Amino acid sequence: MKNWIVAALLALAASTAQAATEKAIVAGGCFWCVESDFESVPGVKSVVSGYTGGTTTNPTYKQVGRGGTGHYEAVTITFDPAQISYAKILEMFFRSVDPTDAGGQFCDRGESYRTAVFPLNPDQTAAAQAEKSKAEKALGQKIVTPITPAMPFYTAEDYHQDYYKGGNIVLTRGGPKRQSEAYKFYRKACGRDARVKELWGAAAPFTH
């Protein structure tokens, strides 16, 4: 077979595979934790940590952490809709955070740690509103997580990607630890899983 035909077929296959995926953008407090949670979900192809919802172009972690940029720590979840729906991802998302907290998440406080859903089109907006209503009814409390049209998403620095399974040595309050262990230490100390389990009980999909 001619090389150009092979190249064309490969390009078509890659384009078809890409078209078969969709994206969901959510903010759930520390993006390390949201990335860790959703990368384990069947049908999810990738999760990328980043910043969205603000006014600063190409913000840095330090800028976002200081506040004033309006950005959230967020993730873009790429998924196969033949395996998992956008609605199911949001069902899991609402039950993996404290959506009653408008000031941050768990031990992380401030605007960058707020929860939010950023739908990419009208269908996602309708699904997000429906899942929020279902979650509010199931929880029996008011959910303050806003549903906001998607804004530019800026990928976070390389060292934030897959932080939860990194092997570098970092300093923590508990002394030097391998990055993956530091992540576990942080997550437990921050009270994320304890609070989510308190709120959602057996419906919490990711409590460790």
Helices and strands as residue ranges (DSSP letters): H 3-19, E 22-28, H 31-38, E 44-52, H 61-66, E 72-79, H 86-94, E 104-105, E 108-109, G 111-113, E 115-117, H 122-139, E 154-155, G 158-160, G 163-165, E 169-172, E 175-178, H 179-190, H 192-200, G 201-203
